[in-house]
């Protein structure tokens, strides 16, 4: 579950730190709440989607996140 996922919390902390700098937000969704998501992502969580496309799985660092966010703005 999301509450017990330390990797999810790590990603959320990074998103909380960096996304406001770009005027961006995110929404947390529990993969286990949807059978299609569960089948698609399985145990590979957290997964970060951008416009429905996975841009990071398990971990993302600050540089990778900045690159993902600034690509959209270019």
Secondary structure as UniProt FT lines:
FT   HELIX           2..4
FT   HELIX           6..18
FT   HELIX           19..22
FT   HELIX           31..33
FT   HELIX           35..41
FT   TURN            42..43
FT   STRAND          47..50
FT   TURN            51..52
FT   STRAND          53..57
FT   HELIX           62..73
//
